[in-house]
Amino acid sequence: MSLLHQAVRQDPLEELSRFRGEFYPCLTRRADVLFELADAVLCADGPGRSVVELSLVGEHRRGHGGLYDAPAAGRVEVARLRRALAAVPLPRAADGRLGLAADITCWLRPDAHTSPQRILCHTYGRGKDRHIPVPGWPYSVICALETGRSSWTAPLDVLRLAPGDDAATVTAGQMRELVERLVSTGQWQGGDPDILIVVDAGYDVPRLAFLLRDLPVQVLGRMRSDRVLRRAAPPREPGTRGRPSRHGGEFVFGDPATWNTPDAATVTETRLYGVAAARAWDRLHPRLTHRSAWTAQLGALPVIEGTVILLKVERLPSGATPRPVWLWWSGTDATAAQVDLLWQAFLRRFDIEHTFRLFKQTLGWTCPRIRTPEAADRWTWLILAAFAQLRLARPLLTFAGLGRNRPRPTDSPLPESAATSGTSARRPFVPPEHRNPPAPVPDDHPDARTPSRPHATTSTQSAKRAPRHRKRRSSLLLAHAAQVKDQANGCQAPVRLPPDLLRDQTACYSCLVRLNLALCGFTLHTRLRRGVVPFLRLMWASSRLPSVIPASDVCRLGATL
């Protein structure tokens, strides 16, 4: 087994600095503008609705002309950037296995009639039981999956599908190149468990397993509930004439009479889904014909055997009616323990949907109105590089639990137990100050309000304003932003964040970027308006900063700059 995932106890700041050092040489044309554009995506106060808004961020020091010219005329060495992404520490399972998820997300461009290479993309959720095709650019994304109560993934590769491309064929070639890079960078070595590839029902899972049969991978995917598979051919009896049969009896997903006794069965009690019952049948394969993707296949079509798993749960977290889930695994002779691991690994595949949501809603991947697909590819790689830096910066934050005790006074020191466990490491809530407060209205101004001139009302009673209900998470984020502000004013306690704010990527992005929280115990970036280099780049380029820096040292460093 490879010791890479066990011995990478390296400094996260060094890993982040190393990746940024590898990212800059990948920009071979308009390098400075593209590099600062990625920093502007990270340090913007909110999702960018257009490329021009990123020029207002302090980390972007170029003009509008260079900003528009960078995605259109810049150049990104994609092969080198892919190697850099494959070399970062990747999440693994308890047994050291790498889990990869592949899916297709679309950059919809329905109004870009002059943009070339658009494809009709199937969209879901735009109406009740309606699937509307919308023109756009589909991208095939491969991510490494994490374990535990987290929705983070590690994007490793992205590829845009051209008109006429087959999703399974393109994903197979993309996955083959990625596995070769993982082997060359030492992420997988001889003796390690096979890499598990998880896909959804949009892929032809047996065909994907057939195209990757010579690699150390196993393919797991969902099948439609109307499929019909075949069992293994029965042994040929002596004296039987004619051609031997290649397929056995039918296994109809919708007909329980054809299932027979399962080869393995498990029952597991889960927190979200209640009782989860799984049954597995070994050595089932689809009966292939010379149609669609198998048209160019010469000779006899292969027999691709695998294990079929039927998963039934008691309830769903959303309250909807649960439906049975059919899975197909490229391996055979699955044990009861392997069946449990397989259906749980498939549920982790949905974390890639949270990554797509973060790309689009928070990082603003699909917000710019880019005309050419080549410029869209460059912008997509910038988003992946920004997300990789955000993921590498996660260990640099200290976390704390959400206690129900009252906040301590600002002048009262924290006890040793609170400093370690973080049960009372919260400051009183202080409303954030506006960056540009409105100017006071002069007394002689006609709009100035005086006590003798009350507001007009339409009834005899004063109008009551409807109470404004704020989200609990937003108030917590503002409270921790005030805590960072208190620390910058002289408090020596490190910044601590509640763990439930870091379980999904959007809240962690808000903690890291939008509220300017700490990478090393102080603000993520400081906008120096005297022409000095961005403080974010200076801090990330430094590889020997401690994990927590007192506020006094930060003040001295700022005075030195």
Secondary structure, DSSP 8 states (H G I E B T S, - for coil): --SHHHH----HHHHHHHHHHHHGGGEEESHHHHHHHHHHHHH-SS--SSTGGGGGSTT--S-HHHHHHHHHH-EE-HHHHHHHHHHS-----TTS--EEEEEEEEEE-TT-TT-SS-EEEEE-SSSTT--EEEEEEEEEEEEEE--SS---EEEEEEEE--TT--HHHHHHHHHHHHHHHHHHTTSS-TTS--EEEEE-TTS-HHHHHHHTTTSSEEEEEEE-TT-EEEE------TT--S---S---EEETT-GGGT-S-SEEEEEEETTTEEEEEEEEEEEE----SSGGGTT--SS-----EEEEEEEES--TT------EEEEES--S--HHHHHHHHHHHHGGGHHHHHHHIIIIIS-SS-S---SHHHHHHHHHHHHHHHHHHHHTGGGSEE-----S----TTS---HHHHHH-SS----------SS------TTSTT---TTS----SSSS----------HHHHHHHHHHHHHHHHHTT--S--EE-GGGGSSHHHHHIIIIIT--BSSSSBS----TTS---HHHHHHH-S---SS--HHHHHHHHHH-
